[in-house]
Amino acid sequence: MKAMILAAGRGERMRPLTDTVPKPLLSVGGKPLIVWHILKLRQAGITEIIINHAWLGEKIERELSTGEKFGVKIQYSPEQTALETAGGIATALPKLGSDPFLVMNGDVWCDWNPASAGNVVERMNRHQASAWLLLVPNPSHHPQGDFTLNKDGVVSDGQLDRPKLTFSGIGIYQPSLFASTVPEHPAKLAPLLRSAMASRSVIGEEYEGTWVDIGTPERLQALDQALNLRRQATN
């Protein structure tokens, strides 16, 4: 399986930190955010990684290079301006291939184990699903949630009898989900997912481990402190 890390966002809410450093290279717990993803993917045996970038993308390529120092192979999908999630994925499809692939937002931190991705693909095949989403309990900054997880594991756009959960920014997708998305053009992921949900072809699961959407300097600082404390406790 291949993985894509989304790293093209400008990080407006993180300014001035992101004026000179792309958001995925901001450091937490002694490592850039994106390096946490890369190392976790390598540990799971996923070593072919595609990274899209736009704002200060040359710094990402300079820092990560070919990925050899991390034990992975990195390819880049540069964007002149950020193409949103679906647009970025559609543009990178030639590098992602014809099999299901894992996508992770570069600006989240999560201890979910990508080694379970193979089992997820088996579930997707049984359900003939075009997408699988990792959902998490709603954080305080997003109390309304995004999608509903039904008892049968199918994700919907909301049911009155079940609470919504928050999409973590981690998902596995069939390339066919992006068949109608024009490469090199901005396109959001949510409309594609909602269209697929209408035919019950999106499945998912709730994850109750650690997940942080690093959308503000305050959240970045809090995560940095937590990871440093964890590292000190294990030394």
C-alpha positions, 0 to 999 in steps of 0.5 A: 500500500502507498500513503499520501501525506497532505502538506500543501496548506498555508496554515493561516491560523498558525501565523507567524510560525508558518510565515517562514516554516511550512506547517508540516515542518513545525516541531513537536516532541523533538520532531517535525510533525510530518516526520512523526507520520513518516516514521509511523508509516515505516514502522507499519511497513508502508514505505512508498509515500507521496507528499503534496506541497505548495507553500514553502514546498521547497523547504519540505523537499530539502528537509525530507529529500528522497526519504532514504534517511527515514527508510522510506521512498518519498515522491512529491506532488508540487502544487502552484497553489493549494488544490484542496484535499480532493484536488491534491489527491486527484493530481497525485493519482498517477503516483498513487497507482490503482490500489487503495491508498492511505491519506493522512493530513500533515497537520494532525498528530495521532497514535492510530497504527497504520499497520491495520490498513491492510485489514481495512482494505479487506473490509472495504472490499467486502462492503464494496466501499470507496472510502474508509474514514477514521472518526474521533470524538468531537474536540472542544473546537469542533463540537458539532462533528462531521459524520455519523457512524452507524451500527453496521460501520457505514458512515453517513452525513448524519442521522437524528438518532446518532451523534456525529463524530469528527473526521480525523483527516485519516482515510483510505480511498479507492482511486475511483472515488476521484475519477470525476475530479479534474487534476490541477484544479481545486476540489474539496473532499467532503462533496465526494464523500457525501455523494458516496455516502448516499450509496452507502459506500463509505465505511469507518470506525471510531478511534478513541486514542490520542488525536490532535488537530494542530490548528493553532499555536496553542494546540501546537505548544500543548502537544509539544509539552505532552510529547516531551513529558511522555518522552521524559517518562520513558527515559 
